[in-house]
Amino acid sequence: MSLDRRILIADDDLEIRQGVAELLSGMGLEILEAETGPEALAIVRRGDIRLALLDNQMPGATGLEILQVIHEETLRVPCIVCSGDSFESLERMARAAGALAVLKKPVEPRVLRTEVVRALDLPNGLGPLSNGH
């Protein structure tokens, strides 16, 4: 699997991680998972992912805190932050820290797929790179 198709799903809820991975499974992505903020940040710091989907409420560090570290360390990893709480203030702070999108949980599957496609600049938005792209 090529590096440009590797993404991180960071959420402390196993069912959510598995559901998002299943939702994105037909897009030809390699999915890494993290359960805690520090685990997610370690994966991002390795520099081998193309996109991070960050839950805002995780043990050890919030998605917003991870986003701020990514910005401070100029790691250049696009991020989508997801949260179910205090959404408007979080959205302002996350966008100021460089989030590509801030999605309210529960996230509508079509919206999530659309944002992932946009972030990765996928051709036609679907499938592996088998069509010559």
N, CA, C and O atoms as CSV, one atom per row, in Angstrom:
chain,resi,resn,atom,element,x,y,z
A,1,MET,N,N,0.854,-1.183,0.000
A,1,MET,CA,C,0.000,0.000,0.000
A,1,MET,C,C,0.887,1.229,0.000
A,1,MET,O,O,1.853,1.299,0.760
A,2,SER,N,N,0.574,2.187,-0.834
A,2,SER,CA,C,1.403,3.376,-0.934
A,2,SER,C,C,1.133,4.328,0.225
A,2,SER,O,O,0.042,4.357,0.795
A,3,LEU,N,N,2.149,5.097,0.548
A,3,LEU,CA,C,2.082,6.029,1.658
A,3,LEU,C,C,0.954,7.042,1.493
A,3,LEU,O,O,0.378,7.473,2.492
A,4,ASP,N,N,0.624,7.432,0.272
A,4,ASP,CA,C,-0.398,8.452,0.078
A,4,ASP,C,C,-1.802,7.936,0.370
A,4,ASP,O,O,-2.765,8.695,0.255
A,5,ARG,N,N,-1.944,6.683,0.739
A,5,ARG,CA,C,-3.245,6.115,1.100
A,5,ARG,C,C,-3.298,5.674,2.554
A,5,ARG,O,O,-4.231,4.967,2.936
A,6,ARG,N,N,-2.326,6.066,3.382
A,6,ARG,CA,C,-2.291,5.656,4.784
A,6,ARG,C,C,-2.896,6.750,5.657
A,6,ARG,O,O,-2.457,7.900,5.632
A,7,ILE,N,N,-3.920,6.365,6.433
A,7,ILE,CA,C,-4.568,7.337,7.310
A,7,ILE,C,C,-4.619,6.796,8.739
A,7,ILE,O,O,-4.480,5.596,8.978
A,8,LEU,N,N,-4.821,7.709,9.669
A,8,LEU,CA,C,-4.942,7.379,11.083
A,8,LEU,C,C,-6.367,7.650,11.542
A,8,LEU,O,O,-6.925,8.713,11.273
A,9,ILE,N,N,-6.949,6.679,12.236
A,9,ILE,CA,C,-8.218,6.880,12.919
A,9,ILE,C,C,-7.905,6.846,14.408
A,9,ILE,O,O,-7.536,5.797,14.936
A,10,ALA,N,N,-8.048,7.977,15.091
A,10,ALA,CA,C,-7.739,8.065,16.513
A,10,ALA,C,C,-9.030,8.325,17.287
A,10,ALA,O,O,-9.633,9.392,17.180
A,11,ASP,N,N,-9.433,7.335,18.061
A,11,ASP,CA,C,-10.649,7.433,18.876
A,11,ASP,C,C,-10.529,6.411,19.987
A,11,ASP,O,O,-10.083,5.290,19.744
A,12,ASP,N,N,-10.916,6.771,21.202
A,12,ASP,CA,C,-10.817,5.828,22.312
A,12,ASP,C,C,-11.928,4.788,22.306
A,12,ASP,O,O,-11.896,3.850,23.102
A,13,ASP,N,N,-12.902,4.936,21.429
A,13,ASP,CA,C,-14.011,3.992,21.318
A,13,ASP,C,C,-13.725,3.006,20.187
A,13,ASP,O,O,-13.717,3.380,19.014
A,14,LEU,N,N,-13.489,1.742,20.552
A,14,LEU,CA,C,-13.159,0.712,19.575
A,14,LEU,C,C,-14.237,0.575,18.508
A,14,LEU,O,O,-13.918,0.430,17.328
A,15,GLU,N,N,-15.502,0.617,18.901
A,15,GLU,CA,C,-16.597,0.482,17.930
A,15,GLU,C,C,-16.579,1.602,16.906
A,15,GLU,O,O,-16.842,1.367,15.726
A,16,ILE,N,N,-16.275,2.805,17.337
A,16,ILE,CA,C,-16.202,3.927,16.389
A,16,ILE,C,C,-15.036,3.727,15.435
A,16,ILE,O,O,-15.188,3.916,14.228
A,17,ARG,N,N,-13.865,3.345,15.959
A,17,ARG,CA,C,-12.706,3.101,15.081
A,17,ARG,C,C,-13.037,2.037,14.049
A,17,ARG,O,O,-12.751,2.203,12.863
A,18,GLN,N,N,-13.639,0.947,14.499
A,18,GLN,CA,C,-13.976,-0.132,13.576
A,18,GLN,C,C,-15.034,0.312,12.570
A,18,GLN,O,O,-14.961,-0.050,11.396
A,19,GLY,N,N,-16.013,1.089,13.018
A,19,GLY,CA,C,-17.061,1.564,12.113
A,19,GLY,C,C,-16.518,2.497,11.045
A,19,GLY,O,O,-16.898,2.398,9.878
A,20,VAL,N,N,-15.633,3.401,11.435
A,20,VAL,CA,C,-15.028,4.319,10.470
A,20,VAL,C,C,-14.149,3.537,9.500
A,20,VAL,O,O,-14.179,3.782,8.294
A,21,ALA,N,N,-13.367,2.597,10.024
A,21,ALA,CA,C,-12.513,1.776,9.147
A,21,ALA,C,C,-13.365,1.013,8.139
A,21,ALA,O,O,-13.008,0.923,6.965
A,22,GLU,N,N,-14.481,0.467,8.592
A,22,GLU,CA,C,-15.374,-0.262,7.685
A,22,GLU,C,C,-15.982,0.675,6.645
A,22,GLU,O,O,-16.069,0.331,5.467
A,23,LEU,N,N,-16.398,1.847,7.082
A,23,LEU,CA,C,-16.982,2.831,6.170
A,23,LEU,C,C,-16.000,3.215,5.065
A,23,LEU,O,O,-16.397,3.411,3.916
A,24,LEU,N,N,-14.732,3.321,5.411
A,24,LEU,CA,C,-13.715,3.758,4.444
A,24,LEU,C,C,-13.030,2.590,3.736
A,24,LEU,O,O,-12.151,2.808,2.902
A,25,SER,N,N,-13.419,1.357,4.055
A,25,SER,CA,C,-12.706,0.185,3.556
A,25,SER,C,C,-12.715,0.049,2.037
A,25,SER,O,O,-11.763,-0.497,1.479
A,26,GLY,N,N,-13.724,0.511,1.362
A,26,GLY,CA,C,-13.786,0.384,-0.084
A,26,GLY,C,C,-13.014,1.447,-0.836
A,26,GLY,O,O,-13.088,1.511,-2.063
A,27,MET,N,N,-12.272,2.285,-0.124
A,27,MET,CA,C,-11.578,3.398,-0.761
A,27,MET,C,C,-10.103,3.116,-1.015
A,27,MET,O,O,-9.377,4.005,-1.459
A,28,GLY,N,N,-9.650,1.904,-0.745
A,28,GLY,CA,C,-8.256,1.566,-1.004
A,28,GLY,C,C,-7.283,2.211,-0.047
A,28,GLY,O,O,-6.156,2.525,-0.432
A,29,LEU,N,N,-7.693,2.415,1.194
A,29,LEU,CA,C,-6.852,3.070,2.189
A,29,LEU,C,C,-6.191,2.043,3.098
A,29,LEU,O,O,-6.741,0.971,3.350
A,30,GLU,N,N,-5.015,2.383,3.580
A,30,GLU,CA,C,-4.403,1.618,4.660
A,30,GLU,C,C,-4.694,2.389,5.936
A,30,GLU,O,O,-4.365,3.570,6.045
A,31,ILE,N,N,-5.311,1.718,6.899
A,31,ILE,CA,C,-5.778,2.413,8.095
A,31,ILE,C,C,-4.976,1.995,9.311
A,31,ILE,O,O,-4.856,0.810,9.622
A,32,LEU,N,N,-4.427,2.993,9.994
A,32,LEU,CA,C,-3.775,2.796,11.284
A,32,LEU,C,C,-4.749,3.287,12.346
A,32,LEU,O,O,-5.542,4.194,12.094
A,33,GLU,N,N,-4.691,2.692,13.531
A,33,GLU,CA,C,-5.606,3.085,14.589
A,33,GLU,C,C,-4.846,3.464,15.850
A,33,GLU,O,O,-3.777,2.926,16.138
A,34,ALA,N,N,-5.424,4.409,16.599
A,34,ALA,CA,C,-4.886,4.804,17.895
A,34,ALA,C,C,-6.047,4.964,18.864
A,34,ALA,O,O,-7.122,5.443,18.502
A,35,GLU,N,N,-5.802,4.549,20.116
A,35,GLU,CA,C,-6.839,4.600,21.141
A,35,GLU,C,C,-6.672,5.795,22.073
A,35,GLU,O,O,-7.635,6.221,22.712
A,36,THR,N,N,-5.466,6.335,22.156
A,36,THR,CA,C,-5.191,7.450,23.057
A,36,THR,C,C,-4.536,8.598,22.299
A,36,THR,O,O,-4.023,8.424,21.194
A,37,GLY,N,N,-4.566,9.767,22.915
A,37,GLY,CA,C,-3.915,10.918,22.313
A,37,GLY,C,C,-2.421,10.724,22.112
A,37,GLY,O,O,-1.917,10.993,21.022
A,38,PRO,N,N,-1.686,10.261,23.139
A,38,PRO,CA,C,-0.245,10.045,22.947
A,38,PRO,C,C,0.069,9.014,21.859
A,38,PRO,O,O,1.032,9.175,21.109
A,39,GLU,N,N,-0.737,7.965,21.778
A,39,GLU,CA,C,-0.536,6.963,20.733
A,39,GLU,C,C,-0.745,7.595,19.351
A,39,GLU,O,O,0.024,7.341,18.424
A,40,ALA,N,N,-1.782,8.410,19.223
A,40,ALA,CA,C,-2.053,9.087,17.948
A,40,ALA,C,C,-0.910,10.029,17.581
A,40,ALA,O,O,-0.471,10.066,16.431
A,41,LEU,N,N,-0.437,10.781,18.553
A,41,LEU,CA,C,0.640,11.736,18.283
A,41,LEU,C,C,1.920,11.017,17.879
A,41,LEU,O,O,2.649,11.501,17.012
A,42,ALA,N,N,2.204,9.882,18.485
A,42,ALA,CA,C,3.396,9.112,18.111
A,42,ALA,C,C,3.308,8.655,16.658
A,42,ALA,O,O,4.303,8.688,15.934
A,43,ILE,N,N,2.131,8.231,16.234
A,43,ILE,CA,C,1.955,7.802,14.836
A,43,ILE,C,C,2.125,8.989,13.891
A,43,ILE,O,O,2.774,8.873,12.852
A,44,VAL,N,N,1.545,10.121,14.253
A,44,VAL,CA,C,1.666,11.319,13.413
A,44,VAL,C,C,3.126,11.751,13.318
A,44,VAL,O,O,3.600,12.116,12.242
A,45,ARG,N,N,3.828,11.710,14.429
A,45,ARG,CA,C,5.231,12.145,14.436
A,45,ARG,C,C,6.135,11.254,13.591
A,45,ARG,O,O,7.181,11.708,13.128
A,46,ARG,N,N,5.756,10.004,13.384
A,46,ARG,CA,C,6.553,9.112,12.515
A,46,ARG,C,C,6.571,9.627,11.082
A,46,ARG,O,O,7.490,9.325,10.321
A,47,GLY,N,N,5.561,10.401,10.716
A,47,GLY,CA,C,5.558,11.025,9.400
A,47,GLY,C,C,5.127,10.137,8.258
A,47,GLY,O,O,5.422,10.435,7.100
A,48,ASP,N,N,4.435,9.051,8.557
A,48,ASP,CA,C,4.091,8.140,7.465
A,48,ASP,C,C,2.583,8.023,7.238
A,48,ASP,O,O,2.105,7.001,6.747
A,49,ILE,N,N,1.841,9.065,7.594
A,49,ILE,CA,C,0.410,9.064,7.283
A,49,ILE,C,C,0.067,10.296,6.458
A,49,ILE,O,O,0.769,11.306,6.493
A,50,ARG,N,N,-0.997,10.188,5.739
A,50,ARG,CA,C,-1.428,11.261,4.847
A,50,ARG,C,C,-2.584,12.070,5.430
A,50,ARG,O,O,-2.822,13.203,5.010
A,51,LEU,N,N,-3.318,11.485,6.414
A,51,LEU,CA,C,-4.477,12.147,7.004
A,51,LEU,C,C,-4.711,11.574,8.389
A,51,LEU,O,O,-4.542,10.374,8.606
A,52,ALA,N,N,-5.107,12.439,9.339
A,52,ALA,CA,C,-5.459,11.995,10.690
A,52,ALA,C,C,-6.899,12.378,10.981
A,52,ALA,O,O,-7.286,13.539,10.854
A,53,LEU,N,N,-7.689,11.381,11.374
A,53,LEU,CA,C,-9.051,11.611,11.855
A,53,LEU,C,C,-8.973,11.544,13.372
A,53,LEU,O,O,-8.700,10.484,13.935
A,54,LEU,N,N,-9.210,12.663,14.034
A,54,LEU,CA,C,-8.981,12.769,15.474
A,54,LEU,C,C,-10.274,12.992,16.241
A,54,LEU,O,O,-10.984,13.969,16.002
A,55,ASP,N,N,-10.580,12.081,17.166
A,55,ASP,CA,C,-11.654,12.321,18.122
A,55,ASP,C,C,-11.159,13.398,19.069
A,55,ASP,O,O,-9.972,13.430,19.396
A,56,ASN,N,N,-12.035,14.276,19.515
A,56,ASN,CA,C,-11.555,15.311,20.410
A,56,ASN,C,C,-11.387,14.825,21.838
A,56,ASN,O,O,-10.540,15.353,22.558
A,57,GLN,N,N,-12.148,13.856,22.270
A,57,GLN,CA,C,-12.069,13.388,23.653
A,57,GLN,C,C,-11.399,12.020,23.722
A,57,GLN,O,O,-12.052,10.990,23.559
A,58,MET,N,N,-10.087,12.022,23.967
A,58,MET,CA,C,-9.323,10.782,24.120
A,58,MET,C,C,-8.466,10.888,25.373
A,58,MET,O,O,-8.093,11.991,25.774
A,59,PRO,N,N,-8.149,9.761,25.994
A,59,PRO,CA,C,-7.251,9.788,27.149
A,59,PRO,C,C,-5.861,10.290,26.754
A,59,PRO,O,O,-5.340,9.943,25.695
A,60,GLY,N,N,-5.280,11.104,27.615
A,60,GLY,CA,C,-3.899,11.546,27.406
A,60,GLY,C,C,-3.734,12.840,26.652
A,60,GLY,O,O,-2.847,13.631,26.971
A,61,ALA,N,N,-4.563,13.072,25.665
A,61,ALA,CA,C,-4.523,14.323,24.885
A,61,ALA,C,C,-5.772,14.390,24.021
A,61,ALA,O,O,-6.203,13.383,23.458
A,62,THR,N,N,-6.343,15.561,23.922
A,62,THR,CA,C,-7.525,15.730,23.072
A,62,THR,C,C,-7.106,15.872,21.614
A,62,THR,O,O,-5.939,16.123,21.314
A,63,GLY,N,N,-8.053,15.712,20.727
A,63,GLY,CA,C,-7.783,15.931,19.314
A,63,GLY,C,C,-7.281,17.340,19.057
A,63,GLY,O,O,-6.388,17.547,18.235
A,64,LEU,N,N,-7.855,18.310,19.760
A,64,LEU,CA,C,-7.423,19.697,19.597
A,64,LEU,C,C,-5.979,19.874,20.058
A,64,LEU,O,O,-5.206,20.575,19.405
A,65,GLU,N,N,-5.607,19.251,21.168
A,65,GLU,CA,C,-4.218,19.344,21.639
A,65,GLU,C,C,-3.261,18.713,20.633
A,65,GLU,O,O,-2.185,19.253,20.375
A,66,ILE,N,N,-3.646,17.582,20.067
A,66,ILE,CA,C,-2.815,16.937,19.054
A,66,ILE,C,C,-2.679,17.844,17.833
A,66,ILE,O,O,-1.586,18.004,17.289
A,67,LEU,N,N,-3.782,18.429,17.413
A,67,LEU,CA,C,-3.773,19.345,16.272
A,67,LEU,C,C,-2.832,20.519,16.531
A,67,LEU,O,O,-2.094,20.929,15.635
A,68,GLN,N,N,-2.852,21.060,17.739
A,68,GLN,CA,C,-1.976,22.180,18.078
A,68,GLN,C,C,-0.506,21.775,18.043
A,68,GLN,O,O,0.336,22.555,17.597
A,69,VAL,N,N,-0.185,20.568,18.506
A,69,VAL,CA,C,1.195,20.077,18.441
A,69,VAL,C,C,1.621,19.894,16.988
A,69,VAL,O,O,2.735,20.258,16.612
A,70,ILE,N,N,0.736,19.332,16.178
A,70,ILE,CA,C,1.033,19.151,14.754
A,70,ILE,C,C,1.363,20.499,14.123
A,70,ILE,O,O,2.314,20.617,13.351
A,71,HIS,N,N,0.572,21.511,14.457
A,71,HIS,CA,C,0.800,22.858,13.918
A,71,HIS,C,C,2.132,23.429,14.434
A,71,HIS,O,O,2.927,23.950,13.652
A,72,GLU,N,N,2.372,23.329,15.751
A,72,GLU,CA,C,3.597,23.870,16.345
A,72,GLU,C,C,4.850,23.201,15.790
A,72,GLU,O,O,5.867,23.859,15.567
A,73,GLU,N,N,4.772,21.890,15.568
A,73,GLU,CA,C,5.935,21.144,15.088
A,73,GLU,C,C,5.997,21.084,13.561
A,73,GLU,O,O,6.844,20.390,13.000
A,74,THR,N,N,5.109,21.805,12.897
A,74,THR,CA,C,4.997,21.829,11.434
A,74,THR,C,C,5.111,20.430,10.827
A,74,THR,O,O,5.938,20.183,9.949
A,75,LEU,N,N,4.271,19.528,11.310
A,75,LEU,CA,C,4.294,18.146,10.837
A,75,LEU,C,C,3.561,17.967,9.515
A,75,LEU,O,O,3.712,16.930,8.868
A,76,ARG,N,N,2.790,18.929,9.109
A,76,ARG,CA,C,2.129,18.936,7.796
A,76,ARG,C,C,1.267,17.688,7.539
A,76,ARG,O,O,1.355,17.063,6.482
A,77,VAL,N,N,0.450,17.349,8.514
A,77,VAL,CA,C,-0.497,16.250,8.366
A,77,VAL,C,C,-1.896,16.844,8.418
A,77,VAL,O,O,-2.284,17.410,9.439
A,78,PRO,N,N,-2.655,16.728,7.343
A,78,PRO,CA,C,-4.025,17.230,7.370
A,78,PRO,C,C,-4.827,16.478,8.432
A,78,PRO,O,O,-4.654,15.273,8.616
A,79,CYS,N,N,-5.703,17.201,9.125
A,79,CYS,CA,C,-6.487,16.597,10.204
A,79,CYS,C,C,-7.959,16.951,10.081
A,79,CYS,O,O,-8.329,18.059,9.694
A,80,ILE,N,N,-8.782,15.974,10.423
A,80,ILE,CA,C,-10.215,16.164,10.568
A,80,ILE,C,C,-10.527,15.831,12.022
A,80,ILE,O,O,-10.226,14.734,12.494
A,81,VAL,N,N,-11.128,16.776,12.723
A,81,VAL,CA,C,-11.462,16.587,14.130
A,81,VAL,C,C,-12.950,16.273,14.239
A,81,VAL,O,O,-13.781,16.902,13.584
A,82,CYS,N,N,-13.273,15.288,15.079
A,82,CYS,CA,C,-14.668,14.891,15.313
A,82,CYS,C,C,-14.978,15.042,16.797
A,82,CYS,O,O,-14.162,14.694,17.651
A,83,SER,N,N,-16.167,15.567,17.096
A,83,SER,CA,C,-16.543,15.737,18.492
A,83,SER,C,C,-18.049,15.821,18.632
A,83,SER,O,O,-18.755,16.231,17.712
A,84,GLY,N,N,-18.521,15.429,19.790
A,84,GLY,CA,C,-19.940,15.528,20.075
A,84,GLY,C,C,-20.260,16.602,21.098
A,84,GLY,O,O,-21.424,16.783,21.452
A,85,ASP,N,N,-19.247,17.323,21.584
A,85,ASP,CA,C,-19.509,18.295,22.634
A,85,ASP,C,C,-19.004,19.692,22.303
A,85,ASP,O,O,-18.086,19.865,21.501
A,86,SER,N,N,-19.624,20.685,22.938
A,86,SER,CA,C,-19.275,22.110,22.777
A,86,SER,C,C,-18.726,22.417,21.393
A,86,SER,O,O,-17.606,22.903,21.238
A,87,PHE,N,N,-19.532,22.124,20.410
A,87,PHE,CA,C,-19.054,22.073,19.033
A,87,PHE,C,C,-18.611,23.424,18.471
A,87,PHE,O,O,-17.560,23.500,17.835
A,88,GLU,N,N,-19.373,24.478,18.684
A,88,GLU,CA,C,-19.046,25.751,18.018
A,88,GLU,C,C,-17.706,26.317,18.466
A,88,GLU,O,O,-16.924,26.773,17.631
A,89,SER,N,N,-17.423,26.299,19.766
A,89,SER,CA,C,-16.134,26.820,20.219
A,89,SER,C,C,-14.995,25.908,19.771
A,89,SER,O,O,-13.923,26.384,19.397
A,90,LEU,N,N,-15.230,24.601,19.810
A,90,LEU,CA,C,-14.214,23.663,19.328
A,90,LEU,C,C,-13.937,23.885,17.855
A,90,LEU,O,O,-12.781,23.872,17.431
A,91,GLU,N,N,-14.982,24.089,17.073
A,91,GLU,CA,C,-14.786,24.303,15.641
A,91,GLU,C,C,-13.913,25.518,15.381
A,91,GLU,O,O,-13.012,25.460,14.543
A,92,ARG,N,N,-14.162,26.613,16.079
A,92,ARG,CA,C,-13.339,27.821,15.901
A,92,ARG,C,C,-11.876,27.545,16.254
A,92,ARG,O,O,-10.969,27.918,15.510
A,93,MET,N,N,-11.656,26.885,17.399
A,93,MET,CA,C,-10.284,26.625,17.847
A,93,MET,C,C,-9.573,25.638,16.912
A,93,MET,O,O,-8.399,25.822,16.591
A,94,ALA,N,N,-10.281,24.602,16.481
A,94,ALA,CA,C,-9.663,23.602,15.606
A,94,ALA,C,C,-9.319,24.201,14.253
A,94,ALA,O,O,-8.248,23.931,13.709
A,95,ARG,N,N,-10.200,24.997,13.715
A,95,ARG,CA,C,-9.899,25.638,12.419
A,95,ARG,C,C,-8.725,26.603,12.558
A,95,ARG,O,O,-7.886,26.692,11.661
A,96,ALA,N,N,-8.660,27.326,13.676
A,96,ALA,CA,C,-7.541,28.239,13.905
A,96,ALA,C,C,-6.228,27.467,14.000
A,96,ALA,O,O,-5.174,27.988,13.633
A,97,ALA,N,N,-6.287,26.225,14.492
A,97,ALA,CA,C,-5.082,25.397,14.610
A,97,ALA,C,C,-4.784,24.623,13.327
A,97,ALA,O,O,-3.802,23.884,13.263
A,98,GLY,N,N,-5.631,24.790,12.301
A,98,GLY,CA,C,-5.331,24.203,11.007
A,98,GLY,C,C,-6.148,22.989,10.600
A,98,GLY,O,O,-5.803,22.332,9.618
A,99,ALA,N,N,-7.216,22.664,11.314
A,99,ALA,CA,C,-8.036,21.509,10.927
A,99,ALA,C,C,-8.652,21.734,9.551
A,99,ALA,O,O,-9.131,22.825,9.242
A,100,LEU,N,N,-8.632,20.691,8.733
A,100,LEU,CA,C,-9.292,20.750,7.424
A,100,LEU,C,C,-10.799,20.800,7.585
A,100,LEU,O,O,-11.492,21.508,6.855
A,101,ALA,N,N,-11.300,20.037,8.553
A,101,ALA,CA,C,-12.737,19.971,8.804
A,101,ALA,C,C,-12.949,19.637,10.273
A,101,ALA,O,O,-12.097,19.027,10.919
A,102,VAL,N,N,-14.093,20.046,10.783
A,102,VAL,CA,C,-14.505,19.713,12.137
A,102,VAL,C,C,-15.917,19.161,12.008
A,102,VAL,O,O,-16.835,19.862,11.580
A,103,LEU,N,N,-16.078,17.893,12.384
A,103,LEU,CA,C,-17.344,17.201,12.185
A,103,LEU,C,C,-17.995,16.882,13.515
A,103,LEU,O,O,-17.324,16.478,14.465
A,104,LYS,N,N,-19.302,17.063,13.581
A,104,LYS,CA,C,-20.058,16.791,14.798
A,104,LYS,C,C,-20.490,15.333,14.822
A,104,LYS,O,O,-21.035,14.810,13.850
A,105,LYS,N,N,-20.230,14.684,15.967
A,105,LYS,CA,C,-20.665,13.298,16.167
A,105,LYS,C,C,-22.137,13.279,16.561
A,105,LYS,O,O,-22.586,14.185,17.263
A,106,PRO,N,N,-22.884,12.302,16.143
A,106,PRO,CA,C,-22.458,11.243,15.234
A,106,PRO,C,C,-22.284,11.793,13.816
A,106,PRO,O,O,-23.135,12.530,13.317
A,107,VAL,N,N,-21.185,11.429,13.185
A,107,VAL,CA,C,-20.861,11.933,11.859
A,107,VAL,C,C,-21.651,11.147,10.818
A,107,VAL,O,O,-21.693,9.918,10.847
A,108,GLU,N,N,-22.269,11.873,9.908
A,108,GLU,CA,C,-22.990,11.229,8.812
A,108,GLU,C,C,-21.965,10.568,7.887
A,108,GLU,O,O,-21.012,11.225,7.468
A,109,PRO,N,N,-22.140,9.284,7.561
A,109,PRO,CA,C,-21.155,8.569,6.739
A,109,PRO,C,C,-20.810,9.271,5.431
A,109,PRO,O,O,-19.638,9.319,5.058
A,110,ARG,N,N,-21.785,9.809,4.735
A,110,ARG,CA,C,-21.525,10.489,3.461
A,110,ARG,C,C,-20.623,11.700,3.665
A,110,ARG,O,O,-19.734,11.962,2.855
A,111,VAL,N,N,-20.854,12.435,4.746
A,111,VAL,CA,C,-20.044,13.625,5.035
A,111,VAL,C,C,-18.602,13.220,5.334
A,111,VAL,O,O,-17.662,13.853,4.851
A,112,LEU,N,N,-18.432,12.171,6.126
A,112,LEU,CA,C,-17.080,11.718,6.452
A,112,LEU,C,C,-16.336,11.269,5.200
A,112,LEU,O,O,-15.185,11.654,4.989
A,113,ARG,N,N,-16.983,10.461,4.375
A,113,ARG,CA,C,-16.344,10.005,3.129
A,113,ARG,C,C,-15.971,11.193,2.243
A,113,ARG,O,O,-14.882,11.223,1.670
A,114,THR,N,N,-16.867,12.162,2.131
A,114,THR,CA,C,-16.605,13.344,1.313
A,114,THR,C,C,-15.387,14.107,1.815
A,114,THR,O,O,-14.551,14.537,1.021
A,115,GLU,N,N,-15.283,14.275,3.123
A,115,GLU,CA,C,-14.143,15.009,3.694
A,115,GLU,C,C,-12.830,14.243,3.513
A,115,GLU,O,O,-11.790,14.846,3.250
A,116,VAL,N,N,-12.877,12.927,3.651
A,116,VAL,CA,C,-11.669,12.109,3.440
A,116,VAL,C,C,-11.226,12.197,1.981
A,116,VAL,O,O,-10.040,12.361,1.697
A,117,VAL,N,N,-12.172,12.088,1.067
A,117,VAL,CA,C,-11.868,12.193,-0.364
A,117,VAL,C,C,-11.232,13.548,-0.667
A,117,VAL,O,O,-10.241,13.630,-1.394
A,118,ARG,N,N,-11.807,14.604,-0.107
A,118,ARG,CA,C,-11.285,15.958,-0.331
A,118,ARG,C,C,-9.879,16.093,0.250
A,118,ARG,O,O,-8.990,16.652,-0.392
A,119,ALA,N,N,-9.681,15.586,1.452
A,119,ALA,CA,C,-8.379,15.707,2.117
A,119,ALA,C,C,-7.283,14.958,1.365
A,119,ALA,O,O,-6.148,15.428,1.279
A,120,LEU,N,N,-7.627,13.795,0.824
A,120,LEU,CA,C,-6.633,12.971,0.126
A,120,LEU,C,C,-6.580,13.243,-1.369
A,120,LEU,O,O,-5.731,12.700,-2.076
A,121,ASP,N,N,-7.488,14.086,-1.849
A,121,ASP,CA,C,-7.571,14.404,-3.270
A,121,ASP,C,C,-7.652,13.122,-4.104
A,121,ASP,O,O,-6.894,12.928,-5.055
A,122,LEU,N,N,-8.597,12.253,-3.718
A,122,LEU,CA,C,-8.750,10.970,-4.411
A,122,LEU,C,C,-9.488,11.140,-5.732
A,122,LEU,O,O,-10.421,11.939,-5.816
A,123,PRO,N,N,-9.087,10.406,-6.761
A,123,PRO,CA,C,-9.788,10.457,-8.048
A,123,PRO,C,C,-11.173,9.837,-7.910
A,123,PRO,O,O,-11.309,8.723,-7.404
A,124,ASN,N,N,-12.187,10.546,-8.354
A,124,ASN,CA,C,-13.572,10.081,-8.317
A,124,ASN,C,C,-14.029,9.725,-6.908
A,124,ASN,O,O,-15.154,9.263,-6.718
A,125,GLY,N,N,-13.178,9.934,-5.934
A,125,GLY,CA,C,-13.548,9.707,-4.571
A,125,GLY,C,C,-13.662,8.268,-4.133
A,125,GLY,O,O,-14.018,8.024,-2.981
A,126,LEU,N,N,-13.385,7.313,-4.973
A,126,LEU,CA,C,-13.600,5.928,-4.574
A,126,LEU,C,C,-12.477,5.021,-5.033
A,126,LEU,O,O,-11.752,5.307,-5.987
A,127,GLY,N,N,-12.364,3.935,-4.328
A,127,GLY,CA,C,-11.602,2.792,-4.799
A,127,GLY,C,C,-10.099,2.932,-4.766
A,127,GLY,O,O,-9.562,4.029,-4.614
A,128,PRO,N,N,-9.427,1.802,-4.910
A,128,PRO,CA,C,-7.973,1.786,-4.956
A,128,PRO,C,C,-7.462,2.409,-6.245
A,128,PRO,O,O,-8.234,2.748,-7.143
A,129,LEU,N,N,-6.182,2.548,-6.314
A,129,LEU,CA,C,-5.567,3.194,-7.472
A,129,LEU,C,C,-5.438,2.256,-8.659
A,129,LEU,O,O,-4.431,2.281,-9.367
A,130,SER,N,N,-6.443,1.436,-8.877
A,130,SER,CA,C,-6.385,0.457,-9.947
A,130,SER,C,C,-6.817,1.023,-11.301
A,130,SER,O,O,-6.703,0.347,-12.323
A,131,ASN,N,N,-7.306,2.246,-11.309
A,131,ASN,CA,C,-7.783,2.808,-12.567
A,131,ASN,C,C,-6.724,3.652,-13.270
A,131,ASN,O,O,-7.042,4.468,-14.135
A,132,GLY,N,N,-5.477,3.450,-12.897
A,132,GLY,CA,C,-4.393,4.128,-13.606
A,132,GLY,C,C,-3.998,5.453,-13.024
A,132,GLY,O,O,-3.090,6.093,-13.555
A,133,HIS,N,N,-4.635,5.909,-11.949
A,133,HIS,CA,C,-4.252,7.173,-11.319
A,133,HIS,C,C,-3.111,6.978,-10.367
A,133,HIS,O,O,-2.655,7.937,-9.744
